[in-house]
Amino acid sequence: MTKQNKSEKRLSINEKIKLKREIDKIFSSKIFVYHFPIKLIIADSDNQSQQVNYKVIFIVPKRKIKKAVKRNLIRRRMKEAYRLNKSLLPNTNNKMLLAFVYIGTNACAYSEIEQKIILTLQKLNQNQTK
């Protein structure tokens, strides 16, 4: 794997949602894509000068998964699945905010989480090309 391929697969700090106003904007959005146990919330970014087209956050609610160890495991699995498959995102000039929310009550295997992330990204791609 070349250095350029490795950098394309990384989930850089610029791609992560950190600001409270961006998180608030996501949760005020009404655009959802469901593939149980993953829910994708989509919002347009106010900051058109951001360096990347997509900024993401991965959320595993404490209400659904009580143990922090399990929440962290699920979050890591979601991040890895997104990182390896983010090439499925449409190449647009729109700056978007994405929130992957785990809505299951039990921890799933990585293969199932990856499959659902791929399905949500493909559905997002279909919606963006229309």
URWOFEN-V960151 format. One record per run of one state. SS is the DSSP state (hx for helix, st for strand, lp for the rest). FROM is the first residue (numbers start at 0). TO is the last residue. If there is no record, write none. Layout:
ss->SS from->FROM to->TO
ss->SS from->FROM to->TO
This chain:
ss->lp from->0 to->1
ss->hx from->2 to->8
ss->lp from->9 to->11
ss->hx from->12 to->14
ss->st from->15 to->15
ss->lp from->16 to->18
ss->hx from->19 to->27
ss->lp from->28 to->29
ss->st from->30 to->34
ss->lp from->35 to->36
ss->st from->37 to->43
ss->lp from->44 to->52
ss->st from->53 to->59
ss->lp from->60 to->66
ss->hx from->67 to->87
ss->lp from->88 to->94
ss->st from->95 to->101
ss->lp from->102 to->108
ss->hx from->109 to->128
ss->lp from->129 to->129
